[in-house]
Amino acid sequence: DTSGRRERKVEKRFLIKLNTSMGPKRKHSEINGSIDHALVAPAAFSDSYEAKLERDKCDYSRRINLDEARSGRATRKIRVYADGIYDLFHQGHARQLLQAKNVFPNVYLIVGICNDDLTHSKKGLTVMNEDERYEAVRHCRYVDEIVKDAPWSLDEEYLRKHKIDFVAHDELPYTTGSGQDVYAHIKAMGMFVSTERTEGVSTSDLIARIVKNYDEYVGRNLQRGMPREEMNVSYLNAKKFEIQEKVKELKEKGKSVIDRIDERRHGIVEKWENRSRELILNFLQLFGREGRLSSIWNEGKDRIKNALSPPGSPGGSNHEDDFRSETESPLPKRHRIFEEEQQEFSDDEDGEALKIVNGKAD
């Protein structure tokens, strides 16, 4: 048709331009005289001119068995087929296709992708539509050809139409709830080669991550200025996300303030500890048992004691003699004068009394 011829002309002009620009250092390979499109252009669709040309060159009447394929004795390219949904194309898908590409020497890799109607009826809703999934796989460098609207199970007619030698898939039975492995008859025919799954990544895991972090993704896009209508977000939800972002900003500011306060608190505590050690040392030097205040108190106490109890004469022999001498020593002068005055007063009183007695007697 006209569109197909136009597409082929565009691709040929692209390849000619690429060859001219790269010159003798061109990096795309040539296999059996034909350009390997997987290295210089997206993979061809099965109804394109390049795919039909490659298919016509294949002598499918001469079937290749597993031993010939593994030993490298095959006289033509080995056409290996891998199929799937390939929603949210990720590294697990790419590694599976890499294994299929390298399962034998000189492999031509064909990838079949189911359309939306079949996928939704068999497996459920997809994130990407069929055209997006076709394009995602088409740009994987290990892929040589894309088959649109691939069937869920492969029959003999489909295998002959696309001249498929082997089918690559992981070895676990693929039942999708039917209880029967859709690749059972392929395995029985000896046309099955196994690939390994990449652990830790799957489309379901990616979807779960998106759902888990949905609020964060939507809030971020709203902050970037994306209209809420393009994300199918209502007015109320948009306001909710806006408030959440404001609260998040306040939390971050509060956390930074608390961190600064915490840093200052550590500095204050350290300074207080150093200061407290100094205060304690000064207190002990002043009020301790051997401190200055204790020395002053002991000196004052000794002075008071010496003032109240003067030391004895140098000739004293012992404390008992000192005590006796102190008790037997004459009274101080003030005390002696007071004693003499009392004695005179007593003598006067006695004289007067004697006179009164004698007068009466008289």
Stockholm file with secondary structure:
# STOCKHOLM 1.0

chainA/1-362         DTSGRRERKVEKRFLIKLNTSMGPKRKHSEINGSIDHALVAPAAFSDSYEAKLERDKCDYSRRINLDEARSGRATRKIRVYADGIYDLFHQGHARQLLQAKNVFPNVYLIVGICNDDLTHSKKGLTVMNEDERYEAVRHCRYVDEIVKDAPWSLDEEYLRKHKIDFVAHDELPYTTGSGQDVYAHIKAMGMFVSTERTEGVSTSDLIARIVKNYDEYVGRNLQRGMPREEMNVSYLNAKKFEIQEKVKELKEKGKSVIDRIDERRHGIVEKWENRSRELILNFLQLFGREGRLSSIWNEGKDRIKNALSPPGSPGGSNHEDDFRSETESPLPKRHRIFEEEQQEFSDDEDGEALKIVNGKAD
#=GR chainA/1-362 SS CHHHHHHHHHHHHHHHHHHHHHGGGCCCCEETTEECGGGTSCCEETTSHHHHHHHHHCCTTSCCCHHHHHHTCCSSCEEEEEEECCTTCCHHHHHHHHHHHTSSSSEEEEEEECCHHHHHHHTCCCSSCHHHHHHHHHTCTTCCEEESSCCSSCCHHHHHHTTCCEEEEESSCCCTTSSSCTTHHHHHTTCEEEECCCTTCCHHHHHHHHHHTHHHHHHHHHHTTCCGGGGTCCHHHHHHHHHHHHHHHHHHHHHHHHHHHHHHHHHHHHHHHHHHHHHHHHHHHHHSTTSHHHHHHHHHHHHHHHHHSCCCCTTCCSHHHHHHHHHHSCCCHHHHHHHHHHHHHHHHHHHHHHHHHHHHHC
#=GC SS_cons         CHHHHHHHHHHHHHHHHHHHHHGGGCCCCEETTEECGGGTSCCEETTSHHHHHHHHHCCTTSCCCHHHHHHTCCSSCEEEEEEECCTTCCHHHHHHHHHHHTSSSSEEEEEEECCHHHHHHHTCCCSSCHHHHHHHHHTCTTCCEEESSCCSSCCHHHHHHTTCCEEEEESSCCCTTSSSCTTHHHHHTTCEEEECCCTTCCHHHHHHHHHHTHHHHHHHHHHTTCCGGGGTCCHHHHHHHHHHHHHHHHHHHHHHHHHHHHHHHHHHHHHHHHHHHHHHHHHHHHHSTTSHHHHHHHHHHHHHHHHHSCCCCTTCCSHHHHHHHHHHSCCCHHHHHHHHHHHHHHHHHHHHHHHHHHHHHC
//
